[in-house]
Amino acid sequence: MKNNKRGFSIIKLLIVLGLIGGAVAAGVYVAGENPELLKSVEQKLKSIKIAKPLIGNLTPARDLKGTWTSSIRGKGIQLYGQFATGPGTTTVYEDGDVELIIDKVENNIASGTMRYTNLCTTGSTSVPGYGNISVPRQCVADTGARATQIRVSGSRLDFGTVSTGGATFSMQGNFTTDIISGTMTATTPYGVIKGEFHLIRAH
């Protein structure tokens, strides 16, 4: 399942944005504009369809073993969130690279490691009467490889659910011979963050 450090990076950003929003409401003005970020996040949140949990244990449709990496460098995962924080609306975005190594598949369970690199998070809070308050892009170079187990049924994958830092993270997807793609969801104390991941088989 996903690395806990990735989850914490989003949560910490939300806390910072919430505090900034409170400061602005008290009369402190911090300038910042990023309308393209706001617009793209709103559109993506509407278009992302969260996969339903797997039903049954069908034989894996094809071999999953091997190394899988981001299909587009820096965009292996992309997460989006937008919700109310005090009088304002907070928008968050995170992207980065993923390396998934699957060593074996037995009894509908794929085992291996998952590693996130180049994780970068940004966000802003829009407060009526004060404009946009932005937090500079924050990046984590490498979260380190962590053991993962993935439930496999036919061509579908369920990476499971992890609770950490007051948030719950889940991840589901589908695979073909050379592509794994799917959705990721984080339910946080602030609201729901969701996104997509896209991997290709390394040759």
matplotlib code that plots the C-alpha trace (Angstrom):
import matplotlib.pyplot as plt

x = [0.0, 1.1, 3.9, 2.7, 5.1, 3.2, 0.0, 1.6, 2.9, -0.7, -2.0, 0.8, 0.1, -3.6, -2.8, -0.6, -3.3, -5.9, -3.8, -3.1, -6.8, -7.4, -4.8, -6.3, -9.8, -8.2, -6.9, -3.5, -3.3, -0.9, -1.0, -0.8, -2.6, -2.7, -6.0, -4.9, -4.3, -7.7, -9.4, -7.6, -8.3, -12.0, -12.2, -10.2, -12.3, -15.4, -13.9, -12.2, -14.3, -13.3, -13.2, -15.4, -13.9, -13.0, -15.6, -14.4, -10.9, -10.6, -7.3, -5.0, -5.5, -1.8, 1.7, 2.2, 5.7, 8.4, 9.1, 6.5, 7.3, 5.5, 4.2, 5.0, 8.0, 6.8, 3.2, 3.0, 0.6, -1.6, -3.8, -6.4, -8.4, -10.8, -12.8, -13.9, -11.4, -12.9, -14.3, -12.3, -11.9, -8.6, -7.2, -4.3, -2.4, 0.4, 2.3, 5.3, 6.9, 6.1, 8.2, 6.3, 8.3, 6.2, 8.3, 5.6, 1.9, 0.4, -3.3, -4.5, -1.9, 0.9, 3.8, 6.7, 7.7, 6.5, 8.5, 7.6, 10.1, 9.9, 6.7, 5.7, 2.7, 1.3, -1.9, -3.8, -6.7, -9.1, -10.8, -13.6, -12.5, -8.8, -7.9, -5.6, -3.1, -0.6, 1.9, 5.1, 5.6, 7.1, 8.9, 10.2, 13.0, 12.5, 10.2, 12.1, 10.8, 8.2, 6.7, 3.3, 0.6, -2.0, -5.1, -5.6, -8.8, -8.9, -7.4, -8.2, -6.0, -6.8, -3.8, -5.8, -6.5, -4.1, -5.0, -2.4, -2.3, -6.0, -6.5, -7.5, -5.8, -7.0, -6.0, -7.5, -6.6, -6.6, -3.8, -2.9, 0.3, 2.2, 0.0, -1.3, -3.7, -6.2, -7.4, -6.3, -8.4, -7.5, -10.2, -8.7, -10.2, -10.4, -12.2, -11.6, -8.5, -8.6, -6.5, -5.0, -1.9, -0.5, 2.4, 4.1, 6.2, 9.9, 11.7]
y = [0.0, 3.6, 5.1, 6.9, 9.8, 10.6, 10.9, 13.2, 15.6, 16.3, 16.6, 19.0, 21.2, 21.3, 22.3, 25.2, 26.3, 26.2, 28.3, 30.8, 31.1, 31.8, 34.5, 36.2, 36.1, 38.0, 40.7, 39.6, 39.8, 37.6, 38.0, 35.1, 34.0, 30.6, 30.5, 27.7, 25.4, 26.1, 25.6, 22.3, 20.8, 21.5, 19.9, 16.8, 16.2, 16.1, 13.7, 11.1, 8.1, 6.0, 2.3, -0.1, -2.8, -6.1, -8.9, -12.5, -13.9, -14.5, -15.9, -13.1, -12.2, -12.0, -11.9, -9.0, -9.7, -7.1, -3.4, -0.8, 3.0, 6.3, 6.4, 10.1, 11.3, 13.3, 12.4, 8.8, 10.0, 13.1, 13.9, 16.7, 18.2, 21.1, 21.8, 24.5, 25.7, 28.4, 31.2, 30.2, 27.4, 25.4, 23.7, 21.1, 19.3, 16.6, 14.8, 12.5, 9.3, 5.7, 2.6, -0.7, -3.9, -7.1, -10.2, -12.9, -13.5, -16.3, -17.1, -13.8, -11.7, -9.8, -9.1, -6.6, -3.1, 0.4, 3.6, 7.2, 9.8, 13.5, 14.0, 17.7, 19.3, 22.8, 24.5, 27.7, 29.1, 31.6, 33.8, 36.2, 39.8, 38.8, 37.0, 33.9, 32.8, 30.3, 27.9, 27.4, 24.0, 21.5, 18.4, 15.2, 13.5, 9.9, 8.1, 4.8, 1.4, -0.2, -3.7, -3.9, -6.6, -6.2, -8.3, -9.4, -10.5, -10.9, -7.7, -5.6, -4.6, -3.6, -2.1, -2.0, 0.7, 2.4, 4.7, 7.2, 10.7, 10.9, 10.1, 6.9, 6.1, 3.6, 2.6, 0.5, -0.1, -2.2, -3.7, -4.9, -6.5, -3.2, -0.7, -0.3, 2.6, 3.5, 5.8, 6.8, 8.3, 10.0, 10.7, 13.4, 15.4, 18.3, 16.5, 14.0, 14.1, 11.9, 11.3, 8.9, 6.8, 5.6, 3.1, 1.2, -1.9, -1.3, -3.3]
z = [0.0, -0.2, 1.8, 5.0, 4.3, 1.1, 3.1, 5.7, 3.0, 1.9, 5.5, 6.6, 3.6, 4.5, 8.1, 6.8, 4.4, 7.2, 9.5, 6.7, 6.0, 9.7, 9.7, 6.6, 8.2, 11.2, 8.9, 7.6, 3.8, 1.9, -1.9, -4.4, -7.5, -9.3, -11.2, -13.5, -10.6, -9.2, -12.6, -13.4, -9.9, -10.1, -13.6, -12.5, -9.3, -11.5, -14.0, -11.8, -11.2, -8.1, -8.8, -6.8, -4.5, -6.2, -6.1, -6.2, -6.9, -10.6, -11.9, -12.9, -16.5, -17.3, -15.7, -13.4, -12.2, -13.0, -12.6, -13.3, -13.5, -14.2, -17.7, -17.8, -15.7, -12.7, -13.3, -12.1, -9.5, -9.5, -6.5, -6.3, -3.5, -2.9, 0.2, 2.7, 5.3, 7.5, 5.3, 2.3, -0.2, -0.2, -3.3, -3.1, -5.8, -5.6, -8.2, -8.4, -9.6, -8.7, -8.9, -8.3, -8.3, -8.2, -7.2, -7.1, -7.5, -5.4, -4.5, -6.0, -4.0, -5.8, -3.5, -3.9, -3.1, -3.9, -3.9, -4.5, -5.7, -6.7, -4.7, -4.9, -3.2, -3.7, -2.6, -2.1, -0.1, -1.7, 0.9, -0.1, 0.1, 0.4, -2.7, -3.0, -0.4, -1.9, -0.3, -2.3, -3.9, -1.4, -2.6, -1.1, -3.1, -2.1, 0.4, 0.2, -0.9, 1.2, 1.1, -0.6, -1.2, -3.9, -4.4, -8.0, -9.6, -13.4, -14.7, -11.6, -8.7, -5.1, -3.2, 0.1, 2.6, 5.1, 8.0, 9.1, 10.5, 10.8, 7.1, 5.2, 1.9, -0.7, -4.2, -7.0, -10.6, -13.7, -15.8, -19.3, -20.5, -20.3, -18.4, -14.9, -14.2, -11.6, -8.9, -5.4, -2.6, 0.7, 3.2, 5.5, 8.4, 5.9, 3.1, 0.3, -2.0, -5.0, -8.1, -10.7, -11.2, -14.5, -14.8, -17.6, -17.6, -17.6, -20.3]

ax = plt.figure().add_subplot(projection="3d")
ax.plot(x, y, z, "-o")
ax.set_aspect("equal")
plt.show()
